[in-house]
Amino acid sequence: MKVTFMGAARTVTGSCYILECGGKRFAVDCGMHQGNREIEKRNWNIAAYGPKKLDFILITHAHMDHTGLLPALVAKGYHNPIYCTAPTRDLLEIMLLDSAHIQEMETEWDNRKQRRTGGDMIKPLYTIADAERTTPLFATIDYSKTFEPAPGIKVTYKDAGHILGSAFIEIEYEEDGKLTKTVFSGDLGRPEQLIVNDPSDMECADYLFMESTYGNRNHVDAKGSLEELAEAIAYSYGNGEKVVIPAFAVERSQQIIYSLFLLRKQGKLPADMPVYLDSPLAIRATEIFRKHPEYFDEETQKYIRAGENPLDLPNLHFTQTREQSQAINESKGPAIIISASGMANAGRIKHHLRHNLWRPGASVVFVGWQGVGTPGRKIVNGAKKITIFGEEVLVKAKVFTINGFSGHAGRDELLDWLGTMQGKPIKILLVHGEAEVQKEFARLIVERFGFEVHIPEYMEVLELEPGKELEPVVDMEVARPHVDWEFLLADSETLYQELRNRIRDVEKRPWVDQAELRDKLLDINRSIVELVSEM
């Protein structure tokens, strides 16, 4: 089998692995790359996926970093089955349309600027029509029932315990008379996580593509997370301010509602404190969760049988419209706002941060991983101010980072899941993690199990054949293009020297002109100060 790593290689997002075996070419996941500008440029390299040459696609779960490029492939000619569980299908029907709407809206904003400046018009990554053409391709699969998407390729979905309908995927195939089993973990959940079941055990494999998002650290336990959330609520309630919670629309928003349900039962959620779910997508996703109670864990089903649905709260308000969202920030007094996106880099959450981040009595609660370069990451790392909609906003609110709500297994939980494997030693390919984290996690795997571990690069190509050494083929200028710092610094120095050369002429201009140029230079210098602080 040949595999090409199209994403989530030494990064956390963009999960996609293109496999070739038995005369078939197919993909496991097809996620959107999220992060800085250089990472997100990869989303436009759709030709490299060869959409028309893919025979089928296997999807682990509904998150955009595992599925967000599906409509882009369909736009370029993909038309074959996309296999997933029933909850994943239902969630993707709303999530891909939402993503397409965002693509079209952001493109329209950019094109308005292009029209004003005479620039070339740009096209969205994909459109709502592309998303609508994608959903009929979904074919639903049940857990633990083996099927053959192509002759000789057997696939089994197992519960990954990450989000509703999430799976890790086992693929068995025969080449040259050898039977090989390859497992893709997708994203692994945590034992005793709210709503969903614990991850199923992994029995055996020749190769394991294993996520490593939190491979170097553990999460606090669920009880500790609830106490931290209660602390944030008490802090802002006591100050008459708001609790702002950036949360992904799928799973994390529902977990927070569930947690508030538990705090209410403990008397730690003030009865007069309104809770706003301010995300149309999260509202629709919550309805899909209610549609599939058969995928809930036993504890959640017990609450439902007793007439207490953890996804309901007496003071929970759904805000569908823009006007309803704006009214939240115009209202006085304490409130809890759950809004997307989880990394604070898009959506309504940016408006709520602009209105509340500078208030000393407010609190901002991060409940998930924050991508490199995102506003959320900057706030978590201690930024004194961030730029929102072109405006500098001070960080005066109390910031809480509660990793216990993470839907990803922590370091020890990942190792424990790996320990459920029985049989022969395997080769592990670490994916879906930051490079330094993966190095540490690889060391722990070798120490505990003695397994061979490989950390692939972006666009790396590998031949998987049991008994043979891995021989990666990598173009490093594609995987990690060289950054010529000397050239950049020399260019900056040249530009500053040119500024200095022109100062005498500038001093002869009217004072108003000088003041305007001074302000522009001050803005540039502030940006450099911010850059230096990040180094």
BELBELQUI-V273343 format. One record per backbone hydrogen bond with DSSP energy under -1.0 kcal/mol. NH is the residue of the N-H (numbers start at 1). CO is the residue of the C=O. If there is no record, write none. Layout:
nh=[NH NH]
co=[CO CO]
This chain:
nh=[2 3 4 5 6 6 8 14 15 17 18 19 20 21 24 26 27 28 29 30 31 32 40 41 42 43 44 45 48 49 50 53 54 55 57 58 59 66 68 69 70 73 74 75 77 78 82 83 84 89 90 91 92 93 95 96 98 99 100 101 102 103 104 105 106 107 108 109 110 111 112 113 114 115 116 117 118 119 131 132 133 135 137 138 139 141 144 145 147 153 154 155 156 158 160 166 167 168 169 170 171 172 173 175 178 180 182 183 184 185 189 193 196 200 206 207 208 209 210 212 215 217 225 226 227 228 229 230 231 232 233 234 235 236 237 238 239 240 241 243 244 245 247 252 253 255 256 257 258 259 260 261 262 263 264 265 266 267 268 273 275 276 277 278 279 283 284 285 286 287 288 289 290 291 292 295 296 297 301 302 303 304 305 306 307 308 312 316 317 319 325 326 327 330 331 336 337 338 339 344 349 350 352 353 354 355 356 357 359 362 363 364 365 366 374 376 378 379 380 381 382 383 386 388 391 393 395 396 397 398 400 402 405 406 409 411 414 415 416 417 418 419 420 421 422 427 428 429 430 431 432 433 438 439 440 441 442 443 444 445 446 447 448 449 450 454 459 460 461 462 464 468 473 478 479 480 485 488 489 490 491 492 493 494 495 496 497 498 499 500 501 502 506 507 509 514 515 516 517 518 519 520 521 522 523 524 525 526 527 528 529 530 531 532 533 535]
co=[20 462 18 460 4 16 13 32 65 28 4 26 2 24 21 19 56 17 58 66 15 64 36 37 39 40 41 42 45 46 47 50 51 25 81 27 83 63 64 30 67 69 70 71 74 73 137 57 139 85 86 87 88 89 91 92 94 95 96 97 98 99 100 101 102 103 104 105 106 107 108 109 110 111 112 113 114 114 127 128 129 131 134 135 82 84 157 142 155 150 172 147 170 168 166 163 60 158 184 156 182 154 180 178 175 173 171 207 169 209 160 190 194 159 181 181 427 183 429 432 212 214 221 222 223 224 225 226 227 228 229 230 231 232 233 234 235 237 236 335 363 337 339 250 248 251 252 253 254 255 256 257 258 259 260 261 262 264 263 270 315 336 317 338 277 279 280 281 282 283 284 285 286 287 289 292 293 195 297 298 299 300 301 302 304 303 309 313 275 277 321 322 323 326 327 274 243 276 245 341 340 347 348 349 350 351 352 353 356 359 242 398 244 400 371 343 374 375 376 377 379 378 393 391 388 386 384 357 357 362 364 366 402 403 188 217 410 411 412 413 414 415 417 418 203 206 452 208 454 210 8 11 434 435 436 437 438 439 440 441 442 443 444 445 445 428 5 457 473 3 1 465 461 475 475 476 483 484 485 486 487 488 489 490 491 492 493 494 495 496 497 498 502 503 506 510 511 512 513 514 515 516 517 518 519 520 521 522 523 524 525 526 527 528 529 532]
